Amino acid sequence: MKKRKTTDRTSIRLARKLWTNLSREDLARLRKIATQYAFSVGAGDLIYLNNGWYVTHTGLIGLARRKRCSGIHVEAVDSLCDSAANRFVLKATVFPSKGSSGFVGYGDADPSNVSSLVRGAEMRVVETRAVNRALRKAYGIGLCSVEEIGTNPNPVEKLPPQNANGNGNGNGNGNGSGPKVRDRLCQIIRQHKLDPELVKAYAVDFCGTKTLREASREQVENFVQQLADWAAKDRNALLCQLNSYPHPKQEVVA
């Protein structure tokens, strides 16, 4: 019990650093969720997006492991799939115990509801969505998983235009936070020997935008903070996350 309380406090502290706009209600909700399911912000189990908490695939799989889940079965719903259009529907069944009849969850994915970063990998996306939904049913989690939502429909504040001297304000009167953030990101990449292209892909996915230029300054700062914390805490887990993104194709010059 004492260890769990310590973990909850750590999650609260980290959440305040990552998402500076959290209200008391948001923190209270986080505390309740973290306590009830033993989720950890530092482990990547939860994420705050669009003024709400979401559980991640990592968090759900970790919960299933702690609960000694008996098994997960996934199958395609052939009548609803169209491989030529990269449109798939999968059915996942989670068996919390050997005697369980199973909890069923469905997931769907097509080019219209996945990030541009994973276009062509809709099958993998839909598998994660179906499994997440089934796991949430099996363990009574009303919190939606971040992988189940499609592309971010909300307009995102764009970064101020960069001028020649690198200031984050087009009129040259910026406070200099832009270069500082970029410098820190470059330092993290060098220090932990990360792939810059995969870090960029993760940043775009984290911010929920089509390109990094469309992300707000606060989103980028939050991403850099999380990247630094995760790299210091568990570099191997971070590498697994980065390697889940397709590497940009190299153009061949004739």
C-alpha positions in Angstrom: 0.0 0.0 0.0 2.8 2.4 0.9 4.6 1.7 -2.4 1.4 2.4 -4.3 0.9 5.7 -2.6 4.5 6.7 -3.5 3.8 5.7 -7.1 0.7 7.8 -7.1 2.5 10.9 -5.8 5.2 10.4 -8.4 2.6 10.3 -11.1 1.0 13.5 -9.9 4.3 15.3 -9.8 5.3 14.1 -13.3 1.9 15.0 -14.7 2.2 18.5 -13.4 5.5 18.9 -15.2 4.2 17.3 -18.5 0.9 19.1 -18.6 1.0 22.5 -17.0 -2.7 23.2 -17.6 -4.1 20.5 -15.3 -6.9 21.6 -13.0 -7.5 20.3 -9.5 -10.3 18.1 -11.0 -7.9 16.7 -13.5 -5.4 15.8 -10.8 -8.1 14.3 -8.6 -9.2 12.2 -11.5 -5.6 11.1 -12.1 -5.1 10.2 -8.5 -8.3 8.0 -8.5 -7.4 6.3 -11.8 -3.8 5.6 -10.7 -4.9 4.2 -7.4 -7.7 2.1 -8.7 -5.7 0.4 -11.5 -2.1 1.0 -10.4 -1.4 3.0 -13.6 1.7 5.2 -13.7 2.3 8.3 -15.8 6.0 7.7 -15.8 5.6 4.2 -17.3 3.5 5.7 -20.1 0.2 4.1 -18.9 -1.8 7.4 -19.0 -1.8 10.5 -21.2 -3.6 13.8 -21.0 -5.1 14.9 -24.3 -7.8 17.3 -25.3 -8.7 18.1 -21.7 -9.1 14.5 -20.7 -7.2 11.4 -19.5 -6.7 8.4 -21.7 -5.2 5.0 -21.0 -2.5 3.7 -23.4 -2.0 0.2 -24.8 1.1 -0.1 -22.6 -1.1 0.6 -19.5 -3.7 -1.9 -20.5 -1.2 -4.7 -21.3 0.5 -4.0 -18.0 -2.8 -4.3 -16.1 -3.6 -7.6 -17.9 -0.2 -8.9 -16.9 -0.7 -7.9 -13.3 -4.1 -9.5 -13.3 -2.7 -12.7 -14.8 -4.8 -12.6 -17.9 -5.3 -16.1 -19.3 -5.2 -15.1 -23.0 -6.2 -12.8 -25.9 -7.6 -14.0 -29.2 -7.9 -11.8 -32.3 -9.6 -12.5 -35.6 -10.6 -10.6 -38.6 -14.3 -9.9 -39.4 -14.0 -10.8 -43.1 -17.3 -9.4 -44.1 -16.3 -5.9 -43.0 -12.7 -5.9 -44.3 -11.5 -4.5 -47.6 -7.7 -5.1 -47.9 -7.6 -3.2 -51.2 -8.8 0.0 -49.4 -6.8 -0.8 -46.3 -10.0 -1.0 -44.3 -10.1 -3.6 -41.5 -12.3 -4.6 -38.7 -11.0 -7.0 -36.0 -12.6 -8.8 -33.1 -10.6 -9.4 -29.9 -11.6 -11.6 -27.1 -9.9 -11.3 -23.7 -10.0 -14.2 -21.2 -9.2 -12.9 -17.7 -9.2 -16.4 -16.3 -9.2 -20.0 -17.7 -12.8 -20.5 -16.9 -14.0 -17.2 -18.4 -16.2 -17.1 -21.5 -14.3 -14.0 -22.7 -14.9 -10.3 -23.2 -15.3 -9.1 -26.8 -14.2 -5.9 -28.3 -14.1 -4.7 -31.9 -11.8 -2.3 -33.6 -11.8 -0.6 -37.0 -9.2 1.3 -39.0 -8.9 2.8 -42.4 -6.8 5.6 -44.0 -9.4 8.2 -42.8 -9.1 7.5 -39.1 -5.4 6.8 -38.6 -2.4 9.1 -38.3 -0.6 9.8 -41.6 2.5 8.3 -39.9 1.0 4.8 -39.9 -0.8 4.8 -43.3 -0.3 1.4 -44.8 -0.2 -0.2 -41.3 -3.9 -0.1 -40.6 -4.0 -3.8 -39.7 -1.6 -3.3 -36.8 -3.5 -0.2 -35.7 -6.9 -2.0 -35.7 -5.4 -5.0 -33.8 -4.3 -2.6 -31.0 -7.7 -0.9 -31.0 -9.7 -4.1 -30.7 -7.4 -5.5 -28.0 -7.7 -2.3 -26.0 -11.4 -2.3 -26.1 -11.7 -5.9 -25.1 -9.2 -5.3 -22.2 -11.2 -2.3 -21.0 -14.4 -4.4 -20.9 -12.6 -7.3 -19.2 -11.3 -5.1 -16.3 -14.1 -2.5 -16.1 -12.2 0.5 -17.4 -14.5 3.2 -18.6 -11.5 5.4 -19.6 -11.1 5.4 -23.4 -7.7 4.3 -24.7 -5.7 6.9 -26.8 -5.2 4.3 -29.6 -8.9 4.0 -30.1 -9.4 7.6 -31.1 -8.8 8.6 -34.7 -6.8 11.6 -35.9 -7.1 14.7 -33.8 -10.2 16.6 -35.1 -9.5 19.8 -33.1 -7.7 22.8 -34.6 -4.3 23.2 -33.1 -2.5 26.4 -32.4 0.4 26.9 -34.8 3.9 27.8 -33.7 4.8 31.4 -34.3 6.8 31.8 -37.5 10.6 31.6 -37.1 12.6 34.6 -38.4 16.2 34.6 -39.5 17.8 34.8 -36.1 15.8 31.8 -34.8 13.5 33.7 -32.4 10.1 32.1 -31.9 8.4 35.4 -32.9 8.2 36.7 -36.4 8.8 40.3 -35.3 12.1 39.4 -33.6 10.8 40.1 -30.1 10.4 36.5 -29.1 11.5 35.3 -25.6 13.9 32.8 -27.1 12.1 29.8 -25.8 12.0 28.2 -29.3 15.8 27.8 -29.7 16.1 26.6 -26.1 13.5 23.9 -26.7 15.2 22.8 -29.9 18.6 22.8 -28.2 17.4 20.7 -25.4 15.8 18.2 -27.8 19.0 17.9 -29.8 20.9 17.4 -26.5 18.5 14.6 -25.5 18.9 12.9 -28.9 22.7 13.1 -28.7 23.0 12.0 -25.1 20.8 9.0 -25.4 21.7 8.2 -29.0 18.2 8.3 -30.4 17.2 8.3 -34.1 16.2 11.9 -34.9 13.7 10.9 -37.6 11.9 8.5 -35.3 11.9 11.1 -32.5 10.3 13.5 -34.9 7.6 10.9 -35.8 6.9 10.3 -32.1 6.7 14.0 -31.5 4.1 14.5 -34.3 2.1 11.5 -32.9 2.4 12.8 -29.3 1.2 16.3 -30.3 -1.7 14.9 -32.4 -0.9 17.0 -35.5 -0.1 16.1 -39.1 3.2 17.9 -39.0 5.4 19.2 -36.2 5.0 22.8 -37.4 1.3 22.6 -36.6 2.0 21.8 -32.9 1.8 24.6 -30.3 4.8 25.6 -28.3 3.3 24.1 -25.2 2.8 20.8 -26.9 6.4 20.7 -28.1 7.7 21.6 -24.6 5.6 18.9 -23.0 6.9 16.4 -25.5 10.5 17.3 -24.9 10.0 17.0 -21.1 8.4 13.6 -21.5 11.1 12.4 -23.9 13.8 13.5 -21.4 12.1 11.8 -18.4 11.4 8.6 -20.3 15.0 8.4 -21.7 16.4 8.8 -18.3 14.0 6.4 -16.6 13.9 3.5 -19.2 15.7 4.0 -22.5 14.9 0.5 -23.7 11.2 1.1 -23.4 11.6 4.4 -25.2 13.5 2.7 -28.0 10.6 0.2 -28.4 8.2 3.1 -28.7 10.3 4.9 -31.3 10.9 1.7 -33.3 7.1 1.2 -33.5 7.1 4.1 -36.1 8.0 3.4 -39.7 11.3 5.0 -40.7 10.9 7.6 -43.4 11.9 6.3 -46.8 15.1 7.5 -48.3 14.9 9.1 -51.7 17.2 7.7 -54.3 18.9 10.1 -56.6 19.4 8.8 -60.1 
